Amino acid sequence: MADAKSSPQGASSPITISIDNVGQAYLELLKDRGIKYFFGNAGTDFAPLVDGFARFAAEKKDFPQPVLVPHEFTAVSMAHGFAMVTGEPQVVMVHVNVGTSNGLTGVMNASRAGIPLIFTAGRTPITEGEMKGGRNLHIHWAQESFDQASMLREYVKWDYELRNFTQLEKVVDRALNIAMSEPKGPVYLSLPREVLAEEHREFTYTPSGPRLYAKPGPDAEAIRQAAELLRDAENPLVITSMVGKNPAAVGELVKLCESFAIPVVMAISNLYLNFPSDHPLHLGFDPMRFVETADVILVIECDVPWFPIKVKPKPEAKVIQMGIDPYFSRYPMRTFPVDVPIASDPEAGLRSLREALSFYKAKKQPGKPWPKNKAKLDPSIWNGCLIAWEKSGMGIRCSSMNTTCGLIKFPSRNRGPSTDRQCPVDSAGALERPWGLNWPGQIVFRWSAWETERTILPPPLPVISLPKTFP
């Protein structure tokens, strides 16, 4: 395993390293995620990992350091104690089903004590000569189980079997996220020998920055980070499907979005009345139209906010996930990005988030001059005049042909601009953006012909910050 071919430009920049097999990629990923020790009681399933540790030693890589333990219960107990002292997740690996059974009592102890362990075991080979790593000893037939994880499923928060190389990073991160999120506890991951032995020459992954795990909440640090992201966002977006199961949370969501003009879209899996459908900030029922252009996405009680095979957030976008269980740990696999997890009832979480954002609002000084930056829009969209929705009597200043045409006020939605001022539109038009980002209010602008109502601008959807009064 050679050094990375390219250095990351930032915490979210993927890097590519050379490897020989999936087992080596797995160890590299554990190293990056901060795992310092690998407690193990080895069997025939460990061969690719033994090779990987030998290469680590040759390349003078310190972590994860293998700790060979003569019995599985002792290995789990050592990891248990080290997790108690450090507060960090620990990794243990044992030999297939027999090793799992020997370590089970230790896993039961970790479960009752809330200890974050990544308890892993090999999976008896299932192929009979067709693949590298397949069966080559008598015991490989005798040790196969129909359901290896069944013996400990009652005592782990999550169990899964690594299926292929492409999902390696997502599986490891999900194991860590679930084990470390409150209430903490062990998870179980089985690693088939054929998968570990599968040959690959390169492994591309995203280096891990400082990790924030979900706490029962709302956690003050998570709320602070989420508020800062939304404060600085130019094009924030809320996606939800189940916030309405607590009707009081709907009111909190409306207050948050109205106070800071954050648009809301319902996920495909929409199950409740989550946001008033006639509200000007309601963008409809297809989040995939907006995901690619959003720079901060707040996902609230939503298991599938978008379909990754069709659309993904841009690499620099940040994702906040809020809910009772923001990782949806009962789902075997769900790997939507989570930069800030907020494990909380949405009613309390949204209230805390609004209060945190109000703190930043109170610190803003009124009367600042408008900066010169303008939000340029695609001239092909300009067909008629500006239609915007009423927001507390707010108005805008519109510049057309570099000439400010004055204050424009808009009455209730679906009626077009007021007759007080009408803004002629041309290809040189732009909207002035006062004070910068999300302050002290926003309007989501839609451009359409006069006769067309509630026409949503195709991505990128411009979200322009506006003051409530004008100099």
C-alpha positions as CSV (number, residue, x, y, z in Angstrom):
1,M,0.0,0.0,0.0
2,A,1.8,3.1,-1.3
3,D,1.2,6.6,-0.2
4,A,-1.7,8.5,-1.7
5,K,-1.4,9.4,-5.3
6,S,-2.9,12.8,-4.7
7,S,-3.2,14.9,-1.6
8,P,-6.6,16.1,-0.5
9,Q,-7.4,19.7,-1.1
10,G,-9.8,19.8,1.8
11,A,-11.7,17.6,4.3
12,S,-14.2,16.6,1.6
13,S,-11.7,15.9,-1.2
14,P,-11.3,12.2,-2.1
15,I,-7.9,10.6,-2.3
16,T,-6.8,7.5,-4.1
17,I,-4.3,5.0,-2.7
18,S,-2.8,1.8,-4.1
19,I,-3.8,-1.5,-2.6
20,D,-3.8,-5.2,-3.4
21,N,-7.1,-6.3,-2.0
22,V,-10.2,-5.2,-0.1
23,G,-8.8,-6.3,3.2
24,Q,-6.0,-3.7,2.8
25,A,-8.5,-1.0,1.9
26,Y,-10.5,-1.9,5.0
27,L,-7.4,-1.4,7.3
28,E,-6.6,1.9,5.5
29,L,-10.1,3.1,6.1
30,L,-10.0,2.2,9.8
31,K,-6.7,4.1,10.1
32,D,-8.3,7.2,8.6
33,R,-11.3,6.9,10.9
34,G,-9.1,7.1,13.9
35,I,-9.1,3.4,15.0
36,K,-5.9,2.9,16.9
37,Y,-6.1,-0.8,17.8
38,F,-7.4,-3.9,16.2
39,F,-8.2,-6.6,18.8
40,G,-8.4,-10.0,17.2
41,N,-8.5,-13.7,17.6
42,A,-7.6,-15.0,14.1
43,G,-8.8,-17.8,11.9
44,T,-8.6,-18.7,8.2
45,D,-10.7,-15.6,7.3
46,F,-7.9,-13.3,8.5
47,A,-5.4,-14.0,5.6
48,P,-5.9,-10.7,3.6
49,L,-5.8,-8.7,6.9
50,V,-2.6,-10.4,8.0
51,D,-1.0,-9.4,4.7
52,G,-2.3,-5.9,5.2
53,F,-0.8,-5.6,8.7
54,A,2.5,-6.9,7.4
55,R,2.5,-4.1,4.8
56,F,1.6,-1.6,7.4
57,A,4.6,-2.6,9.4
58,A,6.9,-2.4,6.4
59,E,5.6,1.1,5.6
60,K,5.9,2.1,9.2
61,K,2.2,2.9,9.7
62,D,1.4,2.9,13.4
63,F,-2.3,2.4,13.3
64,P,-4.4,0.4,13.6
65,Q,-2.1,-1.7,15.7
66,P,-3.0,-5.4,15.8
67,V,-3.5,-6.9,19.3
68,L,-3.5,-10.7,19.2
69,V,-5.7,-12.1,22.0
70,P,-5.8,-15.8,22.9
71,H,-9.6,-15.9,23.5
72,E,-12.5,-14.0,22.0
73,F,-14.2,-13.0,25.3
74,T,-10.9,-11.5,26.4
75,A,-10.5,-9.6,23.2
76,V,-14.0,-8.1,23.5
77,S,-13.4,-7.3,27.2
78,M,-10.1,-5.5,26.4
79,A,-11.8,-3.4,23.7
80,H,-14.6,-2.7,26.2
81,G,-12.2,-1.4,28.8
82,F,-10.3,0.7,26.3
83,A,-13.5,2.3,25.0
84,M,-14.5,3.1,28.6
85,V,-11.2,4.9,29.2
86,T,-10.9,6.8,25.9
87,G,-14.5,7.3,24.8
88,E,-13.5,6.1,21.4
89,P,-15.0,3.3,19.3
90,Q,-13.0,0.1,19.3
91,V,-12.7,-2.7,16.7
92,V,-12.7,-6.4,17.5
93,M,-12.5,-9.2,14.9
94,V,-13.1,-12.9,15.6
95,H,-13.3,-16.1,13.5
96,V,-16.6,-16.7,11.8
97,N,-19.5,-18.2,13.7
98,V,-17.4,-20.0,16.3
99,G,-15.5,-16.9,17.3
100,T,-18.8,-14.9,17.4
101,S,-20.2,-17.4,19.9
102,N,-17.1,-17.2,22.1
103,G,-17.3,-13.4,22.1
104,L,-21.0,-13.2,22.6
105,T,-20.9,-12.8,26.4
106,G,-18.6,-9.9,26.0
107,V,-20.9,-8.3,23.5
108,M,-23.8,-8.7,25.9
109,N,-21.7,-6.8,28.5
110,A,-21.0,-4.1,26.0
111,S,-24.6,-3.8,25.1
112,R,-25.8,-3.4,28.6
113,A,-23.1,-0.9,29.4
114,G,-23.6,1.2,26.2
115,I,-20.1,0.6,24.9
116,P,-19.4,1.5,21.2
117,L,-17.7,-1.6,19.7
118,I,-17.4,-2.5,16.1
119,F,-17.6,-6.3,16.6
120,T,-16.6,-8.0,13.4
121,A,-16.2,-11.6,12.3
122,G,-15.2,-13.4,9.2
123,R,-17.8,-15.1,7.1
124,T,-17.2,-18.7,6.2
125,P,-16.4,-18.9,2.4
126,I,-19.5,-19.7,0.4
127,T,-17.8,-20.5,-3.0
128,E,-16.3,-23.8,-3.8
129,G,-13.3,-22.9,-6.0
130,E,-15.0,-20.3,-8.3
131,M,-13.4,-17.3,-6.5
132,K,-10.2,-16.4,-4.7
133,G,-10.7,-16.9,-1.0
134,G,-13.2,-19.7,-1.5
135,R,-13.4,-22.9,0.5
136,N,-10.1,-25.0,0.8
137,L,-10.5,-26.7,4.1
138,H,-13.0,-29.2,5.5
139,I,-14.1,-26.8,8.2
140,H,-15.3,-24.3,5.6
141,W,-18.4,-26.6,5.0
142,A,-19.0,-27.4,8.7
143,Q,-18.8,-23.8,9.9
144,E,-21.3,-22.2,7.6
145,S,-24.4,-20.8,9.2
146,F,-27.8,-19.9,7.6
147,D,-27.8,-16.7,9.7
148,Q,-24.5,-16.0,11.5
149,A,-25.7,-12.8,13.1
150,S,-28.8,-14.3,14.6
151,M,-27.0,-15.4,17.8
152,L,-26.3,-11.9,18.9
153,R,-28.9,-9.7,17.1
154,E,-30.7,-9.1,20.3
155,Y,-27.6,-7.4,21.8
156,V,-26.3,-5.2,19.0
157,K,-27.8,-2.0,17.6
158,W,-27.1,-3.0,14.0
159,D,-25.8,-5.9,12.0
160,Y,-24.7,-6.2,8.4
161,E,-22.6,-8.3,6.0
162,L,-20.1,-6.5,3.7
163,R,-21.3,-7.4,0.2
164,N,-18.8,-5.8,-2.1
165,F,-15.8,-3.5,-2.5
166,T,-17.8,-0.5,-3.7
167,Q,-19.8,-0.2,-0.5
168,L,-16.8,-0.5,1.9
169,E,-16.5,3.1,3.0
170,K,-20.3,3.5,3.5
171,V,-20.6,0.4,5.5
172,V,-17.7,1.3,7.8
173,D,-19.0,4.8,8.3
174,R,-22.5,3.5,9.1
175,A,-21.1,1.1,11.6
176,L,-19.3,3.9,13.4
177,N,-22.2,6.3,13.2
178,I,-24.6,3.9,14.8
179,A,-22.2,2.6,17.4
180,M,-21.3,6.1,18.5
181,S,-24.7,7.7,18.5
182,E,-26.6,7.8,21.7
183,P,-27.5,5.4,23.2
184,K,-24.1,4.0,22.3
185,G,-23.6,0.3,21.9
186,P,-22.0,-2.5,19.9
187,V,-22.7,-3.2,16.2
188,Y,-21.9,-6.4,14.3
189,L,-20.3,-6.6,10.8
190,S,-19.4,-9.9,9.1
191,L,-16.6,-9.9,6.5
192,P,-16.7,-12.7,3.9
193,R,-13.3,-14.0,3.0
194,E,-14.0,-13.8,-0.7
195,V,-14.8,-10.1,-0.4
196,L,-11.6,-9.4,1.7
197,A,-9.4,-11.3,-0.8
198,E,-10.9,-9.7,-3.8
199,E,-8.1,-8.0,-5.8
200,H,-8.1,-4.3,-6.5
201,R,-5.2,-1.9,-7.3
202,E,-6.7,1.3,-6.1
203,F,-9.0,2.5,-3.4
204,T,-10.6,6.0,-3.4
205,Y,-12.2,7.3,-0.3
206,T,-13.0,10.6,1.4
207,P,-10.7,11.4,4.4
208,S,-12.5,11.9,7.6
209,G,-12.5,15.3,9.4
210,P,-13.5,15.9,13.0
211,R,-16.6,13.6,13.6
212,L,-19.8,14.7,15.3
213,Y,-22.1,11.9,16.4
214,A,-25.8,12.2,17.3
215,K,-26.6,12.8,20.9
216,P,-30.0,13.0,22.6
217,G,-30.9,16.5,22.2
218,P,-31.0,18.8,20.9
219,D,-27.2,18.8,21.5
220,A,-25.9,22.4,21.9
221,E,-22.8,21.9,19.8
222,A,-24.8,20.3,16.9
223,I,-27.4,23.1,17.1
224,R,-24.5,25.7,17.0
225,Q,-22.9,24.1,14.0
226,A,-26.2,23.8,12.2
227,A,-27.1,27.4,12.9
228,E,-23.7,28.6,11.5
229,L,-24.2,26.6,8.3
230,L,-27.7,28.0,7.8
231,R,-26.5,31.5,8.6
232,D,-23.9,31.4,6.0
233,A,-25.9,29.5,3.3
234,E,-26.8,31.2,0.1
235,N,-29.2,28.5,-1.1
236,P,-30.5,26.5,1.9
237,L,-33.1,23.9,1.5
238,V,-35.3,21.9,3.9
239,I,-36.4,18.3,2.9
240,T,-38.9,16.4,5.1
241,S,-41.4,13.6,4.9
242,M,-42.4,12.9,8.5
243,V,-42.1,16.0,10.6
244,G,-45.9,16.2,10.6
245,K,-46.3,13.2,12.8
246,N,-45.8,15.7,15.6
247,P,-48.2,18.6,14.6
248,A,-46.5,21.0,16.9
249,A,-43.3,20.5,15.0
250,V,-45.0,21.8,11.8
251,G,-45.6,25.1,13.5
252,E,-41.9,25.3,14.6
253,L,-40.8,24.5,11.0
254,V,-43.0,27.3,9.6
255,K,-41.6,29.7,12.2
256,L,-38.0,28.8,11.3
257,C,-38.6,29.0,7.6
258,E,-40.5,32.3,7.8
259,S,-38.0,33.9,10.1
260,F,-35.1,33.1,7.8
261,A,-36.8,32.4,4.5
262,I,-35.7,28.8,4.0
263,P,-37.7,27.0,1.3
264,V,-39.2,23.6,2.0
265,V,-39.7,20.6,-0.3
266,M,-41.5,17.4,0.5
267,A,-39.7,14.1,-0.1
268,I,-41.1,11.4,-2.3
269,S,-41.9,9.4,0.8
270,N,-44.1,12.2,2.2
271,L,-46.4,10.7,4.8
272,Y,-47.9,13.7,6.7
273,L,-49.0,17.3,6.3
274,N,-45.5,18.6,7.0
275,F,-45.8,22.2,5.8
276,P,-48.7,24.2,4.6
277,S,-49.1,23.4,0.9
278,D,-50.2,27.0,0.1
279,H,-47.3,28.6,1.8
280,P,-45.0,30.7,-0.4
281,L,-42.0,28.8,0.8
282,H,-43.4,25.4,-0.2
283,L,-41.5,24.2,-3.3
284,G,-43.6,21.1,-4.0
285,F,-43.0,17.4,-3.8
286,D,-39.8,16.7,-5.8
287,P,-36.6,17.5,-3.9
288,M,-34.4,16.2,-6.7
289,R,-35.1,19.4,-8.6
290,F,-33.2,21.4,-6.0
291,V,-30.7,19.1,-4.3
292,E,-27.8,19.8,-6.8
293,T,-28.0,23.6,-6.3
294,A,-28.5,23.8,-2.5
295,D,-25.4,24.6,-0.5
296,V,-26.9,23.6,2.9
297,I,-29.7,20.9,3.2
298,L,-31.6,20.4,6.4
299,V,-33.2,16.9,6.3
300,I,-35.9,16.5,9.0
301,E,-37.4,13.1,9.8
302,C,-36.9,11.8,6.3
303,D,-35.6,8.4,5.4
304,V,-35.0,8.9,1.7
305,P,-34.5,12.7,0.9
306,W,-33.4,12.0,-2.7
307,F,-32.4,9.1,-4.9
308,P,-28.5,9.0,-5.1
309,I,-28.7,7.2,-8.4
310,K,-30.5,10.3,-9.9
311,V,-29.1,13.3,-8.1
312,K,-26.6,14.1,-5.4
313,P,-25.6,17.3,-3.5
314,K,-22.6,19.1,-4.8
315,P,-19.4,18.0,-3.1
316,E,-19.1,21.2,-1.0
317,A,-22.7,21.1,0.2
318,K,-23.4,20.5,3.9
319,V,-26.2,18.2,5.1
320,I,-27.8,18.5,8.5
321,Q,-30.0,15.6,9.5
322,M,-32.5,16.0,12.3
323,G,-34.8,13.4,13.8
324,I,-35.4,11.0,16.7
325,D,-33.0,8.7,14.9
326,P,-31.2,10.7,12.2
327,Y,-29.3,7.7,11.0
328,F,-32.4,5.5,10.7
329,S,-30.4,2.8,12.4
330,R,-33.1,0.2,11.9
331,Y,-32.4,0.3,8.2
332,P,-29.7,-2.2,7.2
333,M,-28.1,0.4,4.8
334,R,-28.7,4.1,4.6
335,T,-25.7,6.3,3.8
336,F,-26.9,9.7,2.9
337,P,-24.3,12.3,4.0
338,V,-24.5,13.7,7.5
339,D,-22.3,16.6,8.4
340,V,-24.3,17.6,11.5
341,P,-26.6,15.0,13.1
342,I,-29.3,16.3,15.5
343,A,-30.9,13.5,17.4
344,S,-34.0,15.2,18.8
345,D,-37.7,15.4,18.6
346,P,-38.1,17.9,15.7
347,E,-40.3,20.2,17.7
348,A,-37.5,20.8,20.2
349,G,-34.8,20.7,17.6
350,L,-36.4,23.3,15.3
351,R,-37.1,25.6,18.2
352,S,-33.5,25.4,19.4
353,L,-32.3,26.0,15.9
354,R,-34.5,29.1,15.4
355,E,-33.3,30.5,18.8
356,A,-29.7,29.9,17.8
357,L,-30.2,31.7,14.5
358,S,-32.0,34.6,16.2
359,F,-28.9,35.1,18.2
360,Y,-27.0,35.8,15.0
361,K,-29.8,38.0,13.9
362,A,-29.5,40.1,17.1
363,K,-25.8,40.6,16.4
364,K,-26.4,42.1,13.0
365,Q,-26.1,45.9,12.8
366,P,-28.8,47.6,10.8
367,G,-28.1,50.3,8.2
368,K,-25.2,48.5,6.5
369,P,-24.6,49.6,2.9
370,W,-25.6,47.2,0.2
371,P,-22.6,45.3,-1.2
372,K,-22.1,45.5,-4.9
373,N,-22.5,41.7,-5.6
374,K,-25.5,40.9,-7.6
375,A,-27.2,37.6,-8.2
376,K,-27.2,37.2,-12.0
377,L,-30.0,35.1,-13.5
378,D,-30.2,33.2,-16.7
379,P,-31.7,35.6,-19.3
380,S,-33.6,32.8,-20.9
381,I,-35.7,32.7,-17.7
382,W,-36.7,36.3,-18.1
383,N,-40.1,36.1,-19.6
384,G,-42.4,38.9,-18.4
385,C,-42.1,40.3,-14.9
386,L,-41.1,39.2,-11.5
387,I,-43.5,37.2,-9.4
388,A,-42.7,36.9,-5.7
389,W,-44.7,35.9,-2.7
390,E,-45.8,38.2,0.1
391,K,-43.5,38.1,3.1
392,S,-44.5,40.5,5.9
393,G,-44.9,43.4,3.4
394,M,-41.3,43.2,2.3
395,G,-40.3,44.6,-1.0
396,I,-37.2,44.5,-3.1
397,R,-35.0,46.8,-5.1
398,C,-34.5,45.6,-8.7
399,S,-31.8,46.9,-11.0
400,S,-32.4,46.7,-14.7
401,M,-29.8,47.9,-17.2
402,N,-27.8,48.9,-14.2
403,T,-30.4,51.4,-13.1
404,T,-32.3,51.0,-9.8
405,C,-36.0,51.2,-10.6
406,G,-37.0,51.6,-7.0
407,L,-39.0,49.8,-4.4
408,I,-41.4,47.1,-5.5
409,K,-44.0,45.7,-3.2
410,F,-46.0,42.5,-3.7
411,P,-49.4,41.6,-2.4
412,S,-50.7,38.1,-1.6
413,R,-49.5,35.1,-3.6
414,N,-50.8,34.2,-7.0
415,R,-51.8,37.8,-7.9
416,G,-48.5,38.9,-9.5
417,P,-46.8,42.2,-8.6
418,S,-48.7,45.1,-7.2
419,T,-49.7,47.9,-9.6
420,D,-47.7,50.3,-7.5
421,R,-44.5,49.5,-9.3
422,Q,-43.8,47.3,-12.3
423,C,-40.4,46.0,-13.2
424,P,-39.6,45.7,-16.9
425,V,-37.3,42.8,-17.4
426,D,-34.4,42.5,-19.9
427,S,-31.3,40.4,-20.3
428,A,-29.2,42.8,-18.2
429,G,-31.4,42.5,-15.2
430,A,-30.1,41.5,-11.8
431,L,-31.3,41.5,-8.2
432,E,-29.2,43.4,-5.7
433,R,-28.3,41.4,-2.7
434,P,-28.2,43.5,0.5
435,W,-26.1,42.6,3.5
436,G,-25.1,39.2,2.2
437,L,-26.4,35.9,3.3
438,N,-29.8,35.1,4.7
439,W,-30.2,38.4,6.5
440,P,-32.5,39.5,7.9
441,G,-35.0,37.8,5.7
442,Q,-35.3,36.1,2.3
443,I,-37.7,35.7,-0.6
444,V,-37.5,32.8,-3.0
445,F,-37.9,34.4,-6.4
446,R,-39.6,32.7,-9.3
447,W,-39.6,34.1,-12.8
448,S,-42.4,33.5,-15.1
449,A,-44.9,35.1,-17.6
450,W,-47.5,37.3,-16.1
451,E,-50.3,34.8,-16.5
452,T,-48.4,31.8,-15.0
453,E,-48.8,31.3,-11.3
454,R,-46.4,29.4,-9.0
455,T,-44.0,28.6,-11.7
456,I,-40.9,27.2,-10.0
457,L,-37.6,28.3,-11.5
458,P,-35.6,25.3,-12.8
459,P,-32.4,24.8,-10.9
460,P,-30.4,26.7,-9.9
461,L,-33.1,28.3,-7.8
462,P,-32.0,31.7,-6.7
463,V,-32.5,32.5,-3.1
464,I,-31.8,36.2,-2.5
465,S,-31.4,37.9,0.9
466,L,-33.4,41.0,1.6
467,P,-33.7,43.5,4.3
468,K,-37.1,44.5,5.7
469,T,-36.5,48.2,5.1
470,F,-34.4,50.1,2.6
471,P,-32.1,53.0,2.9
